[in-house]
């Protein structure tokens, strides 16, 4: 038994020492500014370790188009339930909490080879291809690209045991009828995350994409001192860039929409329930429900990585603030220190020069 335990510990140590850290493209930290709704910048990325690199680039390009469509006049539906139950069982006070969120995003637009272009491309050592496109919407043309995304989250917790379980599912579907095809190109992405156990089903144009069941580590490009206020949320990168990217996007958009309070409605109800189950005489239960529906346009400012988590910067159109990269901040600090040191050195030499002049004058 001891030998097996030592072998297990040795294996874990070896894996930790040999862990590979993958990089994020530098341009992904800060995307170009969109000065009007006639230009939209978006990022797409393929799944990790795809052997067919041509297919991987097609998927990355298609996902970038999908995100560009979702940024422009998307219909966002959101509903949430917060259920709380308090009871006393065998002299134990028990509180149960259950939180459910359901969101849906729909958008459409005209897409052909003439109204978008790839302006950046990058492939990391994990085989993930990232592309950035510039998309120019054509409002005068009838839509031929349709996107539908769904997000579901459920958290439930028992206060006396602190047992906490979470379920998160995402579904993203697209339909595109390009001019150079006789049929419609369909894609489907489904993810289920139960207590960080992630499973996926991915289809691109009748091709099923199988993701290797590894865990991935990424280099941080933002320091530990970063300001969390600048980012919408964070998602672990254990299963690759795309899963964390789409997960963080859906969470961010729903958060923005529910905080867009002009069309938010909330109802609350509290009540007591008499029970004759031999355990509980009465329970106090409450339910709070919120719903909203908005049509919004978004801007993707960029993304950062810290401690193997992805942090996105997503804003409502017209509300994106200026951004200074952390390399610029560090460079400005270094330049400031250099200037102070140079000034101090100059002052020191000046004092010596003045002292020598005084001695000469006195003589």
ABEGO torsion letter per residue (X at the ends): XAAAAAAAAAAAAAAAAABBBBBBBAAAABBBBBABAABBBBBBBBBBGBABAAAAAAAAAAAAAAAAAAABGBBBBBBBBBBBBBBBBGGBBBBBBBBBBBBBBBBBBBBBAAABBBABBBBBAAGBBBBBBBBBBBAABBBABBBBBBBBBBBBBBAAAGBBBBBBBBBBBBBBBBAABABBBBBBBBBBBBGGBBBBBBBBGGBBBBBBABBBBBBBABBAABBAAABABBBBAAAEAAAAAAAAAAAAAAAAAAABAAABBBBBBBBBBBBAAGABABBBBBBBBBBBBBBBBBBBAEBBBBGGBBBBBBBBBGABBBBBBAAAAAAAAAAAAAAAAAAAAAAAAAAAAAAAAAAAAAX
